[in-house]
Amino acid sequence: MRFSRWAWAFVVVVGIVLGCRDFAWATGFTFTTIDVPGSNFTAAHGINNSNTIVGTFFGPSTSFNDFAFVTPDQGASFTTYRIPGSAQTTAQGINVAGQIVGNYGVTIGPQFQQFHGYFTTNQGATFTTIEPPGSTFSVAAGINGPSQIVGGYVIGQGNPEHGFLTSDHGSTFTTIDFPGAFQTGAFGVNGAGHIVGFYDDAGLVEHGFLKIGSTFTTLDPPGSTFTDAYGINAAGQIAGTFDNATGPHGFLTSDNGATYTTIDVTFPNSSNTQIFGINDAGYIVGSYFDHNSDLTLGFLGTPQLAAVPEPSTLPLVTSGMIPFAFAVLRRRPRG
């Protein structure tokens, strides 16, 4: 069945109206500090679609051991936890159901800890270890709505890291290795199963990557000397961190790495911005260095959205776009 010009015009104009009603885009970010009281280091690692944030802090101020935290209200209140029996615990990712992944360290010698990935639904009270068979190190770094988990693992001592994907909370694993890379780690996965992470090339230079199906794409902002891709949302926006001559910066890309936007926390006397997570609404979380306190602090970046036309302006927008719609149709190729 072929559409007439009138039918195509109707489709285009309706699409424009619906887009004006629902579509907005980020023009920048408003930043909020995330700082666990009494800590001497805080980093926000993950954020879900309810804007609940998870991360890691060192504390109390006399301790350098990691604790995990959860804040449902942008840092107004915190719940902190450790995996039972562990010496250190980090929280790396959270999905909309409140399921959290991360890693924990168990002391097995005077100066050595073995690290394991974990999955928890109740902030560490009970947990499932996420660890590929035979591994001596693992971290669960990202989790999506369908509860797919990605991370990294090492087998033996001094061997390269591999990424992994598990869709059944660690019963089975799929290894992820960037083709030809020395080592690979996976950090984030969206609801469509698209995965982001890092790989080291033969020269041990670190690059970000995007994996869609069996296709890998390298992610490197121009001029970068080091790149990690940490998070990806439903719209395909990828967030991460890169180093260049001026230090660490955050980045966003929404076109699979064709273009990049550099993100730096805008507080006075701040530097070393790193982005570790992004949700479907485009909120970002990470860390920055505060020169006033001489501490690393977490942050939430709330997108500043471009203005959306008011309902009363939609007839004007629509009428103004009808000629545009027909101009588009006139240029549609045959077939």
SERO-4910 file (N, C-alpha, C, O; in steps of 0.05 Angstrom, whole numbers):
BEGIN
 pado doro    nc1    nc2    nc3   cac1   cac2   cac3    cc1    cc2    cc3    oc1    oc2    oc3
  Met    A     17    -24      0      0      0      0     18     25      0     37     26     15
  Arg    A     11     45    -17     27     69    -19     12     92     -5    -12     94     -8
  Phe    A     27    108     10     15    132     22     12    154      2     30    157    -15
  Ser    A    -10    169      3    -12    193    -13      4    216     -1     13    213     22
  Arg    A      7    237    -15     21    260     -4      7    271     21     20    279     40
  Trp    A    -20    270     20    -35    280     44    -30    263     68    -27    273     90
  Ala    A    -28    237     64    -23    219     86      5    224     98      9    225    122
  Trp    A     25    226     80     52    232     89     53    259    104     66    261    125
  Ala    A     39    279     94     39    305    108     27    302    135     37    314    154
  Phe    A      5    287    138     -7    283    164     12    270    183     14    278    206
  Val    A     26    249    174     45    235    192     67    254    201     74    254    225
  Val    A     79    269    183    100    287    190     91    308    210    105    313    230
  Val    A     68    321    205     59    342    223     52    331    250     58    344    270
  Val    A     38    308    251     32    296    277     57    290    292     59    294    316
  Gly    A     77    280    278    103    275    291    115    300    303    126    299    325
  Ile    A    113    322    288    123    347    298    109    356    323    121    365    343
  Val    A     82    354    323     66    362    346     73    345    370     77    356    392
  Leu    A     74    319    367     81    302    389    109    307    400    114    307    424
  Gly    A    127    313    381    154    320    389    155    345    405    169    347    425
  Cys    A    139    365    397    138    390    412    127    386    440    134    400    459
  Arg    A    109    367    442     96    362    468    115    348    487    116    355    511
  Asp    A    131    329    477    146    311    495    176    315    494    190    306    513
  Phe    A    187    328    474    216    327    470    230    351    482    221    374    478
  Ala    A    251    346    496    269    368    506    297    357    506    301    333    504
  Trp    A    316    375    507    344    366    505    361    382    525    355    405    531
  Ala    A    383    370    534    400    382    554    417    404    541    430    399    520
  Thr    A    419    427    553    436    448    544    459    452    564    476    469    559
  Gly    A    460    437    585    481    440    606    471    425    631    451    410    630
  Phe    A    486    428    653    479    414    677    481    432    701    498    450    702
  Thr    A    463    427    720    465    439    747    477    418    765    467    395    766
  Phe    A    498    425    780    512    405    796    506    407    826    503    429    837
  Thr    A    503    384    838    498    381    867    520    364    878    525    342    868
  Thr    A    532    372    900    553    355    913    540    332    928    521    336    942
  Ile    A    552    309    925    544    285    940    568    278    959    589    270    949
  Asp    A    564    282    985    586    279   1004    576    265   1029    560    277   1044
  Val    A    584    241   1034    576    227   1058    588    241   1083    612    245   1084
  Pro    A    572    249   1102    582    263   1126    604    248   1140    602    224   1145
  Gly    A    626    262   1146    648    250   1161    668    234   1143    688    224   1154
  Ser    A    663    233   1117    681    217   1100    704    234   1091    703    259   1092
  Asn    A    725    221   1081    747    235   1069    750    230   1039    770    237   1027
  Phe    A    730    216   1028    729    211    999    701    202    993    691    184   1006
  Thr    A    689    213    972    663    203    963    662    203    932    672    222    920
  Ala    A    651    181    921    647    180    892    620    168    887    613    147    898
  Ala    A    604    181    870    578    171    862    581    155    836    591    165    816
  His    A    574    129    837    580    111    815    556    104    798    559    100    774
  Gly    A    532    104    809    509     96    793    484    111    800    481    120    823
  Ile    A    465    113    781    440    127    786    419    113    770    423    106    746
  Asn    A    395    108    782    374     95    768    353    115    759    357    139    763
  Asn    A    331    106    747    311    124    736    294    137    757    278    155    750
  Ser    A    296    129    782    283    143    804    302    163    817    296    175    838
  Asn    A    326    167    805    347    185    815    358    176    842    369    192    857
  Thr    A    356    150    849    371    139    872    399    135    863    405    123    842
  Ile    A    418    144    880    446    144    874    461    124    892    455    123    916
  Val    A    479    109    881    497     92    897    526    100    892    533    112    871
  Gly    A    543     93    911    571     99    907    588     88    930    580     69    943
  Thr    A    611    100    934    631     90    952    643    114    967    645    136    957
  Phe    A    650    109    993    663    129   1008    684    116   1027    681     93   1034
  Phe    A    704    132   1034    723    125   1054    714    137   1080    709    162   1081
  Gly    A    712    122   1101    704    134   1126    699    113   1147    697     89   1142
  Pro    A    698    123   1172    700    151   1180    727    163   1173    744    150   1160
  Ser    A    731    188   1180    754    203   1170    781    191   1177    801    198   1165
  Thr    A    782    173   1197    807    160   1204    812    134   1189    832    121   1193
  Ser    A    793    127   1171    795    101   1157    797    105   1127    786    124   1116
  Phe    A    812     87   1114    813     87   1085    801     62   1073    807     55   1050
  Asn    A    784     49   1088    769     26   1078    743     35   1065    730     54   1074
  Asp    A    736     22   1043    712     29   1028    687     20   1041    685     -2   1052
  Phe    A    666     37   1041    639     30   1048    621     37   1024    628     55   1008
  Ala    A    599     24   1021    580     31   1000    559     49   1012    553     48   1036
  Phe    A    547     66    995    525     83   1004    502     83    983    507     78    960
  Val    A    478     89    993    455     94    977    442    119    986    438    123   1010
  Thr    A    435    137    967    420    161    974    397    164    955    401    166    931
  Pro    A    372    165    966    348    167    949    340    196    944    321    201    929
  Asp    A    354    215    956    345    243    956    368    262    950    370    284    962
  Gln    A    385    255    931    406    272    921    425    281    943    434    304    943
  Gly    A    430    264    962    450    270    983    439    282   1008    455    289   1026
  Ala    A    413    284   1011    402    294   1036    404    274   1058    407    281   1082
  Ser    A    402    248   1051    405    226   1071    420    203   1058    419    199   1033
  Phe    A    433    187   1074    449    165   1064    443    140   1081    440    141   1105
  Thr    A    443    117   1067    445     91   1080    471     79   1072    478     78   1048
  Thr    A    487     70   1091    513     59   1085    513     29   1093    499     21   1111
  Tyr    A    530     14   1080    531    -15   1086    557    -27   1077    572    -16   1061
  Arg    A    562    -51   1088    584    -68   1079    573    -96   1075    555   -105   1090
  Ile    A    583   -111   1056    577   -139   1054    587   -153   1079    610   -149   1087
  Pro    A    570   -170   1092    579   -183   1116    605   -198   1113    608   -214   1094
  Gly    A    623   -194   1132    649   -207   1131    670   -195   1114    693   -204   1113
  Ser    A    663   -173   1100    682   -161   1082    698   -139   1096    689   -128   1116
  Ala    A    722   -133   1085    738   -111   1095    733    -86   1079    737    -64   1090
  Gln    A    722    -88   1055    715    -65   1038    691    -72   1021    688    -95   1014
  Thr    A    675    -52   1015    652    -56    998    648    -31    981    649     -9    991
  Thr    A    643    -35    955    636    -13    938    608    -19    925    601    -42    922
  Ala    A    594      2    919    569      0    903    574     14    876    582     37    875
  Gln    A    570     -1    855    577      9    828    553     16    811    554     35    795
  Gly    A    531      1    814    508      6    796    482     -1    810    481    -18    828
  Ile    A    460     11    801    433      6    811    413      8    789    416     26    772
  Asn    A    393    -10    789    372     -8    769    346      3    781    346      9    805
  Val    A    325      5    765    301     18    774    287      1    796    271     13    811
  Ala    A    293    -24    798    282    -41    819    297    -39    845    289    -51    865
  Gly    A    318    -23    845    334    -20    869    355    -42    873    367    -43    894
  Gln    A    359    -59    853    380    -79    855    407    -66    851    411    -50    832
  Ile    A    426    -73    868    452    -61    868    474    -81    862    472   -104    871
  Val    A    494    -73    847    518    -89    843    543    -74    850    543    -49    852
  Gly    A    564    -88    856    590    -76    863    610    -97    868    610   -119    856
  Asn    A    629    -92    886    648   -113    894    655   -109    924    651    -88    936
  Tyr    A    666   -131    935    674   -131    963    701   -145    965    707   -163    950
  Gly    A    716   -137    985    743   -149    990    743   -165   1015    733   -157   1036
  Val    A    756   -188   1014    759   -206   1037    789   -209   1042    804   -216   1024
  Thr    A    797   -203   1067    825   -205   1074    834   -234   1075    821   -250   1089
  Ile    A    855   -241   1060    864   -269   1061    894   -270   1068    906   -291   1066
  Gly    A    905   -248   1076    933   -247   1085    938   -220   1098    921   -203   1098
  Pro    A    962   -216   1109    968   -191   1123    964   -166   1106    956   -145   1117
  Gln    A    970   -168   1080    968   -144   1063    954   -150   1037    960   -137   1017
  Phe    A    936   -169   1037    924   -177   1012    894   -182   1016    885   -193   1036
  Gln    A    878   -172    997    849   -177    996    842   -189    969    853   -181    949
  Gln    A    823   -207    970    812   -218    945    785   -205    941    768   -204    959
  Phe    A    780   -195    916    756   -180    911    737   -196    894    744   -211    876
  His    A    711   -194    901    690   -209    888    667   -190    881    662   -171    895
  Gly    A    655   -195    858    630   -180    851    607   -190    867    607   -213    877
  Tyr    A    586   -173    870    562   -182    884    537   -169    872    539   -149    858
  Phe    A    515   -181    879    488   -171    872    471   -172    898    472   -192    912
  Thr    A    457   -150    903    440   -149    927    414   -135    922    413   -116    906
  Thr    A    393   -144    935    367   -130    933    360   -115    958    339   -102    959
  Asn    A    376   -117    979    370   -105   1005    394    -92   1018    398    -94   1042
  Gln    A    410    -79   1000    433    -63   1010    452    -79   1027    461    -70   1048
  Gly    A    458   -103   1017    479   -119   1029    471   -137   1052    488   -153   1061
  Ala    A    446   -136   1061    438   -154   1083    440   -183   1074    449   -200   1089
  Thr    A    432   -188   1050    437   -214   1036    447   -207   1009    441   -186    998
  Phe    A    463   -226    997    476   -219    972    483   -245    957    484   -267    969
  Thr    A    488   -242    932    497   -264    915    524   -256    903    527   -234    892
  Thr    A    544   -273    906    570   -267    895    569   -271    864    558   -291    855
  Ile    A    580   -252    850    581   -252    821    610   -256    813    626   -238    814
  Glu    A    616   -281    804    644   -288    800    647   -310    780    639   -333    785
  Pro    A    658   -305    756    662   -326    737    679   -348    749    698   -343    764
  Pro    A    674   -373    742    689   -396    753    719   -393    749    728   -387    727
  Gly    A    734   -398    770    763   -397    768    775   -370    771    800   -368    771
  Ser    A    759   -349    774    771   -322    775    782   -316    803    772   -326    823
  Thr    A    803   -300    803    815   -291    828    808   -262    835    815   -253    857
  Phe    A    795   -249    817    786   -222    821    761   -218    804    760   -227    781
  Ser    A    740   -205    815    717   -198    799    704   -173    810    706   -167    833
  Val    A    691   -158    792    675   -135    800    650   -135    783    651   -139    758
  Ala    A    627   -131    795    601   -127    781    597    -97    779    594    -84    800
  Ala    A    598    -86    755    599    -57    752    573    -44    743    569    -21    749
  Gly    A    556    -58    729    532    -46    718    509    -66    717    513    -90    713
  Ile    A    485    -56    720    461    -72    719    438    -57    705    435    -33    710
  Asn    A    423    -70    688    401    -57    674    374    -66    685    373    -82    704
  Gly    A    352    -56    674    326    -63    683    320    -92    683    308   -103    702
  Pro    A    327   -107    661    322   -136    660    341   -151    678    341   -176    677
  Ser    A    358   -138    694    376   -150    713    399   -165    700    411   -184    711
  Gln    A    407   -156    676    432   -165    664    455   -150    678    452   -126    683
  Ile    A    477   -164    684    499   -152    699    524   -154    682    529   -175    670
  Val    A    540   -133    682    566   -133    668    588   -126    688    583   -114    709
  Gly    A    612   -134    681    634   -128    699    660   -138    687    664   -140    663
  Gly    A    679   -145    705    705   -155    696    716   -176    715    707   -178    738
  Tyr    A    735   -192    705    746   -213    722    774   -220    712    782   -214    689
  Val    A    790   -231    730    817   -240    725    820   -269    735    809   -276    756
  Ile    A    833   -285    719    840   -312    727    869   -314    733    886   -308    715
  Gly    A    877   -322    757    905   -324    764    916   -297    772    902   -277    773
  Gln    A    942   -296    777    956   -272    786    971   -260    762    985   -274    748
  Gly    A    969   -234    759    984   -220    738    974   -224    710    988   -217    691
  Asn    A    950   -234    707    938   -239    681    920   -216    673    910   -201    690
  Pro    A    914   -213    647    897   -191    638    868   -196    647    859   -218    652
  Glu    A    853   -173    647    825   -174    655    808   -180    630    815   -173    608
  His    A    785   -193    636    764   -197    615    738   -186    625    733   -185    649
  Gly    A    722   -177    606    695   -168    613    676   -192    615    682   -213    604
  Phe    A    653   -188    627    633   -209    628    605   -197    627    600   -174    634
  Leu    A    586   -214    618    558   -209    620    544   -233    632    550   -256    623
  Thr    A    527   -229    651    511   -251    662    482   -242    663    475   -220    672
  Ser    A    464   -259    653    435   -253    653    420   -268    673    395   -266    675
  Asp    A    433   -284    690    420   -300    710    434   -299    737    436   -319    752
  His    A    443   -274    744    455   -269    770    479   -287    776    482   -295    799
  Gly    A    494   -293    756    519   -307    760    518   -337    757    538   -351    762
  Ser    A    496   -349    747    496   -377    742    512   -384    717    526   -404    716
  Thr    A    510   -367    697    525   -370    672    537   -343    664    526   -322    671
  Phe    A    559   -344    650    573   -320    642    581   -321    612    586   -342    601
  Thr    A    580   -298    600    591   -294    573    615   -275    575    612   -253    585
  Thr    A    638   -284    565    662   -267    566    661   -246    544    652   -251    522
  Ile    A    670   -222    551    671   -200    532    700   -191    529    713   -183    548
  Asp    A    711   -194    505    738   -186    499    738   -169    473    729   -178    452
  Phe    A    748   -144    475    751   -128    451    771   -142    432    792   -150    441
  Pro    A    764   -144    406    782   -159    388    810   -148    388    814   -125    382
  Gly    A    829   -166    393    857   -158    391    868   -143    415    891   -135    415
  Ala    A    851   -138    435    860   -122    458    875   -139    478    873   -163    479
  Phe    A    892   -125    494    907   -139    515    889   -146    538    890   -169    548
  Gln    A    870   -128    546    851   -134    566    826   -117    562    826    -97    548
  Thr    A    804   -126    575    778   -113    571    762   -114    597    765   -133    612
  Gly    A    747    -93    602    728    -92    625    702    -79    616    702    -60    601
  Ala    A    680    -90    626    653    -79    619    643    -64    643    644    -73    666
  Phe    A    632    -40    639    623    -22    660    593    -17    660    581    -14    682
  Gly    A    580    -16    637    552     -8    636    537    -23    615    548    -32    595
  Val    A    510    -27    620    493    -40    601    465    -27    602    455    -23    624
  Asn    A    453    -22    579    426    -11    580    405    -32    575    412    -56    572
  Gly    A    380    -25    574    359    -44    572    359    -60    546    348    -82    545
  Ala    A    371    -49    525    373    -63    500    396    -82    499    400    -96    479
  Gly    A    412    -83    520    436   -100    521    460    -89    508    479   -104    503
  His    A    461    -63    503    484    -50    492    504    -45    515    496    -35    536
  Ile    A    529    -51    511    549    -52    532    571    -32    527    580    -28    504
  Val    A    580    -18    548    603      0    546    624     -8    566    618    -22    586
  Gly    A    649      0    561    671     -7    580    697      4    570    698     26    558
  Phe    A    719    -11    575    745     -3    567    760    -26    555    753    -50    560
  Tyr    A    781    -20    540    800    -41    532    828    -28    531    831     -4    525
  Asp    A    848    -44    536    876    -36    533    887    -48    507    884    -72    502
  Asp    A    899    -31    490    910    -41    466    938    -54    472    946    -56    495
  Ala    A    951    -63    451    977    -77    455    998    -59    468   1016    -69    481
  Gly    A    995    -33    465   1013    -14    478   1004     -5    505   1015     14    517
  Leu    A    983    -18    516    972    -12    542    960     16    544    959     27    566
  Val    A    951     26    521    935     51    521    906     44    524    896     26    510
  Glu    A    892     58    543    864     51    549    845     67    532    847     91    529
  His    A    825     52    521    804     64    504    777     56    514    774     34    526
  Gly    A    757     72    510    730     64    515    719     47    491    730     48    469
  Phe    A    697     33    496    685     18    474    655     17    478    644     20    501
  Leu    A    641     13    456    612      7    455    609    -19    441    620    -24    419
  Lys    A    593    -37    452    587    -63    440    557    -65    435    542    -65    454
  Ile    A    549    -68    410    522    -73    402    521    -99    386    532   -100    364
  Gly    A    509   -119    398    510   -146    385    539   -155    386    551   -157    407
  Ser    A    549   -162    363    577   -171    361    595   -149    351    619   -154    346
  Thr    A    585   -125    347    601   -103    336    612    -85    358    597    -75    375
  Phe    A    638    -81    357    652    -63    376    659    -37    362    668    -37    339
  Thr    A    655    -15    377    664     12    367    681     24    388    674     25    412
  Thr    A    705     35    380    723     49    399    712     76    405    702     90    387
  Leu    A    714     84    430    705    111    439    729    126    450    740    118    471
  Asp    A    737    147    437    760    164    445    754    193    438    755    200    415
  Pro    A    749    210    458    747    239    452    773    249    439    794    239    446
  Pro    A    771    268    421    795    278    408    816    288    428    809    302    447
  Gly    A    841    281    424    862    290    442    865    274    467    882    280    484
  Ser    A    849    253    471    850    238    496    874    219    496    882    209    475
  Thr    A    884    214    520    906    195    524    896    171    540    912    152    543
  Phe    A    872    172    549    861    150    566    831    154    566    821    177    571
  Thr    A    815    133    561    786    136    560    773    112    573    781     89    569
  Asp    A    753    117    590    735     96    600    706    104    595    698    126    601
  Ala    A    691     86    583    662     90    580    648     75    602    650     51    604
  Tyr    A    633     90    619    622     78    643    592     72    642    583     52    653
  Gly    A    577     88    628    548     85    629    535     89    602    545    105    586
  Ile    A    512     76    597    496     80    573    467     78    580    459     60    595
  Asn    A    451     97    570    422     97    576    405     87    553    416     79    532
  Ala    A    379     88    556    361     77    536    363     91    510    358     79    489
  Ala    A    369    117    510    371    133    486    398    129    472    402    141    451
  Gly    A    416    114    484    442    110    472    462    131    480    484    132    468
  Gln    A    455    149    499    475    168    509    496    153    526    489    137    543
  Ile    A    521    158    520    543    145    533    558    165    550    565    187    540
  Ala    A    564    159    575    578    176    593    604    163    602    605    138    605
  Gly    A    625    179    606    650    168    615    670    189    622    663    212    627
  Thr    A    695    180    622    717    197    631    741    194    612    746    173    601
  Phe    A    754    216    607    779    215    591    800    234    603    793    253    617
  Asp    A    825    227    597    847    244    605    859    257    580    860    246    558
  Asn    A    867    283    583    883    296    563    904    313    576    910    308    600
  Ala    A    916    332    563    938    347    574    930    363    598    948    371    614
  Thr    A    904    368    602    896    385    625    883    368    647    873    379    667
  Gly    A    885    342    645    875    325    667    850    310    660    841    309    636
  Pro    A    837    297    680    812    282    675    788    300    670    786    322    682
  His    A    771    292    652    746    306    646    724    285    641    730    262    634
  Gly    A    699    293    645    677    276    637    670    280    608    677    301    596
  Phe    A    656    261    596    647    265    568    620    252    565    612    234    579
  Leu    A    605    262    545    580    250    536    582    247    505    592    265    492
  Thr    A    571    226    495    567    223    466    541    209    461    534    190    475
  Ser    A    526    218    441    500    207    435    499    196    407    477    188    398
  Asp    A    521    195    393    522    185    366    544    165    362    558    165    342
  Asn    A    547    148    382    566    126    381    595    135    377    611    121    365
  Gly    A    600    158    388    628    168    387    635    186    363    659    192    360
  Ala    A    615    193    347    622    211    325    628    239    335    646    252    324
  Thr    A    614    248    356    620    274    368    619    270    399    606    252    409
  Tyr    A    632    288    413    634    287    442    629    315    454    636    335    442
  Thr    A    618    314    478    615    338    494    631    334    520    626    315    534
  Thr    A    649    353    525    665    352    550    648    363    573    635    384    570
  Ile    A    648    349    596    633    357    619    652    361    642    667    343    650
  Asp    A    652    385    654    668    392    678    650    404    699    634    422    693
  Val    A    652    395    723    638    407    746    645    436    747    669    444    744
  Thr    A    625    454    751    629    482    749    633    497    776    633    521    777
  Phe    A    637    481    798    642    494    823    669    509    823    687    500    810
  Pro    A    671    531    838    698    544    840    718    525    852    712    510    870
  Asn    A    743    527    842    765    512    852    761    482    850    769    467    868
  Ser    A    747    473    829    743    444    825    758    435    800    763    451    782
  Ser    A    766    410    799    779    399    776    775    369    776    761    358    793
  Asn    A    787    355    756    787    326    755    759    314    755    753    296    771
  Thr    A    742    324    738    715    313    736    715    285    723    728    281    702
  Gln    A    701    266    735    698    240    724    668    232    726    656    235    746
  Ile    A    657    222    703    629    213    702    629    183    703    643    170    687
  Phe    A    613    172    721    611    143    724    584    131    718    582    106    715
  Gly    A    563    147    716    537    136    711    518    156    698    522    180    700
  Ile    A    498    145    684    477    162    671    451    146    671    451    122    667
  Asn    A    428    160    676    403    147    674    388    155    649    398    170    633
  Asp    A    364    144    646    349    148    620    340    177    616    336    185    594
  Ala    A    338    193    638    331    221    635    356    239    631    353    263    628
  Gly    A    379    227    630    404    242    625    417    253    649    436    269    646
  Tyr    A    408    246    673    422    254    698    449    239    699    450    215    693
  Ile    A    470    252    708    496    240    709    507    241    738    500    259    753
  Val    A    524    222    745    537    222    771    567    216    767    575    204    747
  Gly    A    583    224    787    611    219    785    626    231    809    615    231    831
  Ser    A    650    241    804    666    253    825    682    276    814    686    278    790
  Tyr    A    691    293    832    709    315    825    727    321    848    721    313    871
  Phe    A    749    335    843    767    343    865    762    372    873    761    390    856
  Asp    A    758    376    899    752    402    910    777    413    923    787    402    943
  His    A    789    434    911    814    445    921    811    460    948    830    464    962
  Asn    A    786    468    954    782    482    979    785    463   1003    797    470   1023
  Ser    A    773    439   1001    774    420   1022    796    400   1019    803    385   1037
  Asp    A    809    399    995    829    380    988    818    351    989    831    333    997
  Leu    A    793    348    980    779    322    981    767    316    953    760    335    938
  Thr    A    764    291    947    748    282    925    719    279    934    714    266    955
  Leu    A    701    290    920    672    290    927    656    279    904    664    281    880
  Gly    A    633    268    910    615    260    889    597    282    879    596    304    892
  Phe    A    584    278    856    566    298    846    543    285    831    544    263    821
  Leu    A    521    300    830    498    295    813    496    317    793    497    341    800
  Gly    A    494    311    767    490    331    746    461    329    736    454    309    723
  Thr    A    445    350    741    417    351    732    416    366    705    425    389    704
  Pro    A    406    353    684    406    366    658    388    391    658    366    391    668
  Gln    A    399    412    646    383    437    641    370    433    614    385    430    594
  Leu    A    344    433    613    330    426    588    322    451    573    315    471    584
  Ala    A    324    449    546    315    470    529    285    474    532    271    455    539
  Ala    A    275    498    528    247    503    531    230    487    512    237    483    489
  Val    A    208    477    522    188    462    506    165    480    500    155    493    519
  Pro    A    155    481    475    133    499    469    109    494    487    102    471    492
  Glu    A     95    516    496     71    513    512     48    502    494     49    507    469
  Pro    A     28    489    505      6    479    489     -7    500    472    -15    495    449
  Ser    A     -8    525    482    -22    547    466     -6    554    442    -17    566    423
  Thr    A     20    548    441     36    555    418     37    533    397     47    537    375
  Leu    A     26    509    404     28    486    385     14    492    359     25    484    338
  Pro    A    -10    505    358    -22    510    332     -4    527    314     -2    522    290
  Leu    A     10    547    326     28    563    310     51    547    300     59    549    277
  Val    A     63    530    318     85    513    309     76    494    287     90    491    267
  Thr    A     52    483    290     42    463    271     37    477    244     46    467    223
  Ser    A     23    500    244     17    513    219     42    522    205     44    522    181
  Gly    A     62    530    221     87    539    209    103    516    198    119    521    180
  Met    A     98    492    207    114    469    198    100    454    175    113    437    162
  Ile    A     75    460    169     62    446    147     76    450    120     81    431    106
  Pro    A     84    476    113     99    479     88    125    463     89    134    452     69
  Phe    A    138    462    112    162    446    115    157    417    110    173    403     96
  Ala    A    135    407    120    128    379    116    126    372     86    136    352     77
  Phe    A    112    390     71    108    385     43    135    388     28    139    375      8
  Ala    A    152    407     37    178    409     24    194    384     28    208    375      9
  Val    A    192    372     52    206    347     56    195    325     37    210    310     26
  Leu    A    168    324     35    156    304     18    164    306    -11    168    286    -25
  Arg    A    166    331    -20    174    335    -48    202    325    -54    208    319    -77
  Arg    A    219    324    -33    246    314    -37    249    285    -31    271    274    -33
  Arg    A    226    271    -24    229    243    -18    236    228    -43    224    232    -64
  Pro    A    257    210    -41    265    196    -66    243    175    -73    228    166    -57
  Arg    A    243    169    -99    224    148   -108    233    121    -98    257    116    -94
  Gly    A    213    103    -94    219     76    -86    224     72    -57    230     50    -48
***
